Amino acid sequence: MSIRVTGVGTLTRDAEMNKTAKGAWVKFGLATKRKNVPENMQDVDFFEANYFLKNPESTLMNYLKKGTSIYLDNAEMRADMYEKDGQKRTMNKIMIFAFDLLSTSASRKADKEEKETSPSAPLGPPTTTAPPVEAPEEDSETYPDEIPF
């Protein structure tokens, strides 16, 4: 059984990338906080999140650091049951199809690092300056003082 998920979460660890022939799988831990929770219940849920990155050379990995908040726009949650030390446990996994980065200190730090590594001059064709254009001389015949209407 799977459930469609939309909401905000915080990365609990830096993202890991596993490259494949057609892209890369990005894996990270995600924590979400619930609202209106009774006193005796846990108000934070932890998930294993997976996202498929078509271009593994992108700078996205610079932003997926511990503490970064993301908005899950399109994701699917699945709960897997397993047994550990004789106790039944549940592992919540999320397959993310689309998400947005929210501004955090990790993303601002990545922006700063990217600016330091990028060239200072803008990329593109060189710009040339055009010679100045002279304004036409005013002529009394061309610009009469009286308005015809």
Sequence and secondary structure as in RCSB ss.txt:
>XXXX:A:sequence
MSIRVTGVGTLTRDAEMNKTAKGAWVKFGLATKRKNVPENMQDVDFFEANYFLKNPESTLMNYLKKGTSIYLDNA
EMRADMYEKDGQKRTMNKIMIFAFDLLSTSASRKADKEEKETSPSAPLGPPTTTAPPVEAPEEDSETYPDEIPF
>XXXX:A:secstr
 EEEEEEEEEESS  EEEE SS EEEEEEEEEE SS  TTS  EEEEEEEEEES TTSTHHHH  TT EEEEEEE
EEEEEEEEETTEEEEEEEEEEEEEEE   HHHHHHHHHHHHHS SS  SS              TTTS SS   
